[in-house]
């Protein structure tokens, strides 16, 4: 909120006017910042790579450090981001099922058992419908 005061022209009443310019909030919805491994590192007093190693039980971290990192992650309710992990590992752990349409009752009967099986192996299923293109070559990743 910005404001400025100016003396009114009426000298007998010595009144002052106040001009206020209110800034509207950009969004009425509160923005909740996602907890990152950097936040966990700060609370645990270690580096971010140490947090990564400790949470994945990789060698190079002491049991005491792992315990500190796990405590900090629990305090902050840290949930690792699958998207961030896929950027560093180049593995998305997602399998796409591409179909022209899903109105045929056969497709859901096929996709649901596949989804459950993939979930058992810590993989996610992405269903893509594309009735405009009949050539599957356009779906391939560029080289």
N, C-alpha and C positions, 0 to 999 in steps of 0.2 A: 504494500500500500504506500503510495507516494502522496505527499500533501504539501500545501503551501498556504501561508496565511497572508492576507492582504487587508489593509485598513480600508474601511468603507468610506465613501465620500461624505457621509453625514458626520461632521465634526462635533456636533453637539452630543450625540449619543456615544461616540467613541466605540462604536461596535466594530467587530472584526468578522470577516467572513473567512470561511475555511473551504478551500477547494480541494477535493479529494478525487484522486483517480485510482479506482480500484482495479487491480489485476485479477482477471478471472482465472480460476484454476484451469489448467490445460485439460484435465480429465476429472470427472467426478469419481471415477473408480480409483481407489488407492492402488498404487503400484507396489507390489511386493517383490523385493529383490531376492532372487534365488541364491541360496547359500552355495558357495563354490569351494573347491579344494583349497583355494588361497585363504578363505576365511577360516577353514579348519586349521591350516598351517599356522596362521597368526595366533589362534587361540592355543594351539598345542606348543607353540614356540619352536617350530621346525620349518623346513623349507617345503614348498609345494611338491617337488619330486619325492621327498621323504613321505609325504602324505600318500601319494600314489603308490609307492612301494609298500608302505605299511598296510594299506587297505587291501592290497592284492597279495599279501603274504609273500612278497618277494624277498630274496636274500639281501642283506645289506642294512637291515634295521634290527635294532636290539628289541628284545621282548618289552623292555620298559618304554621304548619309543612307540612301539605298536600300541601298547596300552594307552599312552597319552593321546595318540592320534585317534584311536577308537573312542576314547572318552570325549574328546573335542567334537568328533563327528556326531556322536550321540547327543551332546548338549545342544548343538546347532541344528539337529535333525537333518543332517546332510544326506542327500540322496544323489549318488553319482549319476551324471547325465549320460545317457546312451549316445546322444548325438556327439557330445564332446569326445567320448571314448572312441567312436567310429572315426573321428577325424585323426586321432593319433595312431590308431591301429590299422586304418584303412579297411576295416571290416565293419559293416553296418549291422550284421546279425539280423538282417531282414530278407525275406524271400517274397518276391512279387508274384502274384497270380494275375495274369492278364486275360481278360475275356472281352468279347464284343458286347455282351449284355448279360445281365444276371436274372432276367425274367424267367428263363427256363428253370423249372424246379430241380433239374439235375445238378446245376452249378452249386447252389448252396449245400446240397447233400455231398458234393465232392469236396468243397472248400472247408467245411467245418471239421471233418476228421483230419484233414491235412493241417489245419490251424492248430488243433489240439496236439497232434504229433510234433509239429515244429516247436510249440510252446514247451513240450516236455524236454526238448533239446536246447532250451534258452534262445529260441529264434522267434522273431515276430513275422506275422504275415501281413502283407500289404495287398489289397485287392484293387486292381485298376480296371476300369471299364473304358473301352474306346471303340465306339461303333463307327466313327468317321473314317478311320484308317484301317484298311484291310491288309496292308503289307506289314508284317511284324518287324521288318528291317528298321523302320523308323523308331522302334523302341530300344534298339541297342545303344549302349553307351558309346560316345565318340572315342576313337582310339587315343 
